[in-house]
Amino acid sequence: MSADASRDAGLPAWVAAIHAASRALGVFSAALIALSVGVICHMVFVRAVLNQSSIWQTEFVTFCLIAATFLGAPYILLTRGHVNVDVVPLMARPGLRRALHLGGGTIALVFCGALLYAAVPWWHEAYASGLTTPSIWRVRLWIPYLAVPVGTALLCLQLLAELWLVATRRAHPFGLAPDERL
């Protein structure tokens, strides 16, 4: 059994599924970043060595990095890989720490929900209208735009799972044990 599976063993199936989806999109995001590096190397070779113009590489890399950002966000939340300042939670007693976590998580969920609410019609408009980029490559924009609502939806689910785990005392707020203090 893998470390991730053993960590999720005691969790409800819906939380374990969200964690698995976040991990899968994290791996996919890392692959998009690696692919972007390869495409940039290709672009440099084509322009510097072959003395030809690049047609699709800049757009491709831009779309990949934006997709990696949105699709990788749930994984970053899952692993607590985001930048945070935890001086106040470290100084707080466990009850206040829990309240801070639940309040901050709720604010984050509202923000992400509003972003999702705006992203779905934005994506659908690009899909329904057949919108493409103005370049010669003419990428159908609904494809790269899809990363925004998909990543944001999974981020909302990951936030919900984290809030539920802390509210039901199955996880410590901010990943800090009750006896961890400054």
PLY file of the C-alpha trace (Angstrom):
ply
format ascii 1.0
element vertex 182
property float x
property float y
property float z
element edge 181
property int vertex1
property int vertex2
end_header
0.00 0.00 0.00
1.41 3.42 -0.94
1.97 6.15 1.62
-0.84 8.24 0.08
-3.29 5.32 0.19
-2.42 4.49 3.79
-2.86 8.13 4.78
-6.33 8.17 3.17
-7.34 4.72 4.51
-9.47 5.99 7.41
-11.13 8.76 5.43
-14.58 8.69 3.87
-14.59 7.67 0.23
-15.52 11.16 -0.99
-12.52 12.74 0.77
-10.16 10.01 -0.46
-11.48 10.52 -4.01
-10.88 14.28 -3.81
-7.36 13.66 -2.49
-6.69 11.18 -5.32
-7.99 13.63 -7.95
-5.84 16.42 -6.46
-2.77 14.17 -6.61
-3.53 13.16 -10.20
-3.89 16.78 -11.30
-0.69 17.61 -9.40
1.19 15.01 -11.45
-0.46 16.28 -14.64
0.55 19.86 -13.75
4.15 18.81 -13.20
4.08 17.08 -16.59
2.75 20.27 -18.21
5.63 22.23 -16.71
8.18 19.66 -17.93
6.57 19.69 -21.37
6.77 23.48 -21.40
10.50 23.33 -20.72
10.93 20.94 -23.65
8.89 23.18 -25.95
10.91 26.24 -24.92
14.11 24.33 -25.76
12.59 23.41 -29.12
11.65 27.04 -29.74
15.18 28.24 -28.94
16.62 25.61 -31.29
14.23 26.52 -34.12
14.90 30.24 -33.77
18.63 30.27 -32.97
19.96 27.29 -34.89
17.54 26.88 -37.78
16.86 30.64 -38.01
13.13 30.05 -38.45
10.21 31.69 -36.75
8.25 29.99 -34.01
4.54 29.66 -34.64
2.90 27.75 -31.84
5.47 27.46 -29.07
4.86 30.71 -27.17
1.09 30.19 -27.00
1.50 26.54 -26.08
3.86 27.31 -23.20
1.65 30.14 -21.95
-1.43 27.93 -21.95
0.44 25.03 -20.31
1.81 27.16 -17.48
-1.57 28.74 -16.77
-3.20 25.30 -16.85
-0.51 23.95 -14.51
-1.24 26.78 -12.09
-4.99 26.17 -11.94
-4.88 22.38 -12.15
-2.05 22.14 -9.61
-3.69 24.39 -7.00
-5.72 21.57 -5.33
-2.54 19.50 -4.93
-0.72 22.45 -3.38
-3.58 22.85 -0.90
-3.57 19.12 -0.16
0.16 19.09 0.60
0.15 22.49 2.31
2.72 23.61 -0.22
1.45 27.18 -0.47
3.25 30.10 1.11
1.72 31.03 4.42
2.50 32.93 7.56
1.68 30.73 10.52
2.90 32.87 13.41
-0.62 33.58 14.67
-1.78 29.94 14.47
1.43 28.83 16.19
0.77 31.26 19.05
-2.95 30.49 19.34
-4.57 27.92 21.58
-6.14 24.92 19.80
-9.70 26.31 19.94
-8.73 29.65 18.43
-6.52 27.85 15.91
-9.52 25.79 14.79
-11.69 28.92 14.50
-9.01 30.71 12.47
-8.69 27.74 10.14
-12.43 27.36 9.64
-12.92 31.11 9.13
-10.03 31.45 6.68
-11.05 28.30 4.84
-14.61 29.57 4.52
-13.40 32.88 3.09
-11.17 31.00 0.64
-14.09 28.76 -0.35
-16.34 31.77 -1.01
-13.63 33.38 -3.14
-13.00 30.17 -5.11
-16.74 29.65 -5.51
-17.08 33.15 -6.99
-14.17 32.44 -9.34
-15.80 29.17 -10.41
-19.12 30.96 -10.91
-17.40 33.40 -13.29
-15.18 30.81 -15.00
-17.85 28.39 -16.17
-19.76 30.89 -18.38
-16.42 32.28 -19.62
-15.34 28.80 -20.71
-18.76 27.97 -22.16
-18.82 31.13 -24.25
-15.46 30.20 -25.80
-16.76 26.67 -26.42
-20.13 27.67 -27.89
-18.79 30.43 -30.11
-15.80 28.47 -31.43
-13.43 31.23 -30.31
-9.79 30.76 -31.42
-6.53 32.59 -30.91
-5.70 35.25 -33.50
-2.38 33.58 -34.35
-1.73 31.37 -37.33
-2.00 28.36 -35.00
-5.68 29.23 -34.25
-6.09 27.21 -31.05
-9.70 26.66 -30.03
-9.70 28.61 -26.78
-12.16 26.40 -24.93
-9.40 23.79 -24.61
-6.91 25.87 -22.58
-9.73 27.78 -20.86
-11.11 24.49 -19.48
-8.26 24.33 -16.96
-9.70 27.31 -15.05
-13.12 25.87 -14.12
-11.77 22.31 -13.68
-8.92 23.40 -11.41
-11.12 25.82 -9.49
-13.88 23.23 -9.01
-11.42 20.71 -7.60
-9.87 23.43 -5.43
-13.35 24.13 -4.01
-13.81 20.42 -3.31
-10.36 20.20 -1.70
-11.21 23.20 0.50
-14.52 21.56 1.48
-12.73 18.32 2.35
-10.14 20.16 4.43
-12.80 22.17 6.25
-14.80 19.00 6.94
-11.73 17.17 8.25
-10.91 20.00 10.67
-14.53 20.56 11.70
-14.98 16.86 12.51
-11.59 16.78 14.28
-10.12 14.23 11.86
-7.30 16.64 11.03
-5.49 19.37 12.92
-5.98 22.96 11.76
-3.03 24.19 9.68
-1.53 20.72 10.13
-0.37 21.74 13.61
-0.86 19.35 16.51
-2.60 20.90 19.56
0.65 20.93 21.56
2.65 22.74 18.84
3.13 26.33 19.99
5.77 29.02 19.94
0 1
1 2
2 3
3 4
4 5
5 6
6 7
7 8
8 9
9 10
10 11
11 12
12 13
13 14
14 15
15 16
16 17
17 18
18 19
19 20
20 21
21 22
22 23
23 24
24 25
25 26
26 27
27 28
28 29
29 30
30 31
31 32
32 33
33 34
34 35
35 36
36 37
37 38
38 39
39 40
40 41
41 42
42 43
43 44
44 45
45 46
46 47
47 48
48 49
49 50
50 51
51 52
52 53
53 54
54 55
55 56
56 57
57 58
58 59
59 60
60 61
61 62
62 63
63 64
64 65
65 66
66 67
67 68
68 69
69 70
70 71
71 72
72 73
73 74
74 75
75 76
76 77
77 78
78 79
79 80
80 81
81 82
82 83
83 84
84 85
85 86
86 87
87 88
88 89
89 90
90 91
91 92
92 93
93 94
94 95
95 96
96 97
97 98
98 99
99 100
100 101
101 102
102 103
103 104
104 105
105 106
106 107
107 108
108 109
109 110
110 111
111 112
112 113
113 114
114 115
115 116
116 117
117 118
118 119
119 120
120 121
121 122
122 123
123 124
124 125
125 126
126 127
127 128
128 129
129 130
130 131
131 132
132 133
133 134
134 135
135 136
136 137
137 138
138 139
139 140
140 141
141 142
142 143
143 144
144 145
145 146
146 147
147 148
148 149
149 150
150 151
151 152
152 153
153 154
154 155
155 156
156 157
157 158
158 159
159 160
160 161
161 162
162 163
163 164
164 165
165 166
166 167
167 168
168 169
169 170
170 171
171 172
172 173
173 174
174 175
175 176
176 177
177 178
178 179
179 180
180 181
